[in-house]
């Protein structure tokens, strides 16, 4: 993976020391519950951090509701995936589905469920539930689902078999439709016997503890809800244990906590009031490791975290002036110094990104192919040059006045939108500062997560510090397809998801790019013919530059081994450490009491 680690640095001791000083007082405070949790409770209960903050509607357990967050246990312990993607090994693992087999053409797929799966109310989970759930998404465009299964014809072949006939062959249907580590792209099978009588699936809360709602197939049932905590109790009748698929998880209770700021969450982890932390900064992790030796991340040294499949990028709304001009977007690219961003924001513990692909071993060859083809010489995406940035800006008719470029009395300004997240906010601020140094009047706009999502989907932004392309793990197509103009909708009309051309890139160059991506989509995963097509597509991408790849992002989700052991780490990489998604079901099968 050396080809992508271009700007790797050393941790910044001063930044870590500053973080330690800020957090020191917090760590000496009281526990989350006001008093230290009883040892007996800690031996039976796992406490999980929710980094997304307090849910807008804590009583909404509809996995397809608009803007619904699923990190309060829906994805991790309740709704089980049909198939599990492990981006560590690059394998698709069976789960509810025993198998999913394609015809030779790749147009007809047959999904076979395991025998003996039961919903939490005791009723069997069958092919009827799978078909109902997919048709729900096909007929209700207002449901929040990345995969709409448009044009897929469904046929029941038996109680446990579903035949899916696609409009055209698609060798990636299993990845696109069912196997994803992203919660936002998970296919949730919902119980037909509950949902069939629902008048409006988009507004259905799916919550009534007296009725046992939500009805799910996972090993835990929802038993208590507060505005900031969600308690799930082990289901002794879980189908997986009864059929021999797995064993009853060791924790009797799982509590998902929305504790607020990074400092508050870190304090709880340090005091052993949390077992799983989410999205911590390097400085916070280093302080935690000193204060509690039972805490560790994926790696014990820099970069500490696991590479996220969503790298960080600067995404443009390409339809509105002046940023509809590729030359100005390239000016921004030249203005950015990734090394300084990495040192300032991430204390050296990450690397620069050259493409929209994450830093995964199976994808390295595609970046190497760009290097060998001389693409980075033609389009020097990693080059930082304030002089070149100013030259491009001035070539578009702008003049420097008072340190800021203007044309026809209008300043060259750029609003960098992001959501409430310490790391993203720091990155946006650092980018804005670098842009101001070359004469761009850059500012940041930190929004709540729901507002950010709404603006992203509707296209009401100038630029986003985000990850507008995401999803590739073992094949480049999915991240590439995020820019495909085949998904184009005009501003004001919502895209079908985060990764459905939120950039509104629809130029002739974009259409040529999309045609190549469509060619790749018809090939089998990792077919040799993909590599030259990837090179061709990326030349088109860099020509217009609708998004600037910035940095790989290391997921720092530290675990506390004081009361529970068996967490996935770099020493035991049995599954990707994304505790906010379906991989948590695999983690539950490995957890054991530490003492």
Buried (B, 14 or more C-beta within 10 A) or exposed (E): EEEBEBBBBEBBEEBBEEBBEEBEEBBEEEEBEEEBBEEEBBBEBBBBBBBBBEBEBBEBBBBBBBBBBBBBBBBBBBBBBBBBBBBBBBEBBBBBBBEBEBEEEBBBBBBBBBEBBBBBBEBBBBBBBBBBBBBBBBEBEEBBBBBBBEEBEBEBEEEBBBBBEBEEBBBBBBBBBBBBBBBBBBBBBBBBBBBEEBEEBBEBBBBEEEEBBBBBBBBBBBEEBEEBBBBBBBBEEBBBBEEEBBEBBBBBBBBBBBBBEBBBBBBBBBBBBBBBBBBBBBBBBBBBBEBBEBBBBBBEEBBBBBBBBBBBBBBBBBBBEBBBBBEBBBBBBBBBBBBBBBBBBBBBBBBBBBBBBBBBEBBBBBBEBBEEBEBBEEBBBBEBBBEBBBEBBBEBEBEBEEEBBBBEEEBBBBBBBBBBBBBBBBBBBBBBBBBBBBBBBBBBBBBEBBBBBBBBBBBBBBBBBBBBBBBBBBBBBBBBBBBBBBBBBEEEEBBBBBBBBBBBBBBEBBBBBBBBBBBBBBBEBBEEEBBEBBBBBBBBBBBBBBBBBBBBBBBBBBBBBBBBBBBBBBEEBBBBBBBBBBBBBBBBBBBEEBE
